[in-house]
């Protein structure tokens, strides 16, 4: 049990002594120049356009329904 604590403390100590990573370059100014796209206005599209209600017709023989929907038909 003590060995796991010692290993954890050693890992934290070695991590604290590690080099400071180099910072990433500032590319926000370059991205602002590169992103000069023109946005077109967005028009509303009805998500239910073309929907038609189909009520259930009742229970049918499942073999007959499978035969009707088979790719060979």
N, C-alpha and C positions, 0 to 999 in steps of 0.2 A: 504494500500500500504506500509505503514511504517512497519507494522508487518511482512511482507514477508522479508523486508530487515533486520530487527532485527533477525528473525529466521535464515536467511542465515548467518549473521555475527556470531551468536551463534554456528551454526553448524561448521563453519570454525574455530572458536576459540577452540571448544571442540576437533576437529580433530587435531589441532596443539598441543594440550596438551596430546594427546594419547601416549601410550607407543610405543617405537620403536620396530617393529617386529623383531623376531629373524631371523638371516640370514639362508639361506638354506645351508646344508652341501655340500662340494665340492666332487662330485662323478665322475668327469671326469677321474681320474686315474683308478677307478674301472671299468668304462665303456670301457676304452681302453683295459684292460685285458680280459673282457668278450666278446668283439667283435673281435674274431679271425677267422671269416668266410673267406673262400677262394672264390674269385670271379672267375667265369668261363668267358672266352672270349665271347663276344656277336657277333653273326653272323647276317648278313643282311638277312632279309626276305622281299621279294617283297610284298607290300600291295595289289597289283592288281593281284596277282597270282590266277588263276582260274576264272577270270572275263570273261564273254562273253557278247558281245553287243547284246541287244534285241531291235530291232526297233519297234515302235508302228505299229500295223497292221491296225489301223483305228477305227472309231467308230463302236461299236457293240451294240446289244440289252443288256441293263444292267441286265435284268432278266435272260437271258441266261447265262451271265457271272457269276452271283451270283449262279445259279444252278450248274455250272461247278465247282465252288470253294467251294461248300458246303461240310461239313464233311461227309455226307452220301455217297458221290461219291467215 
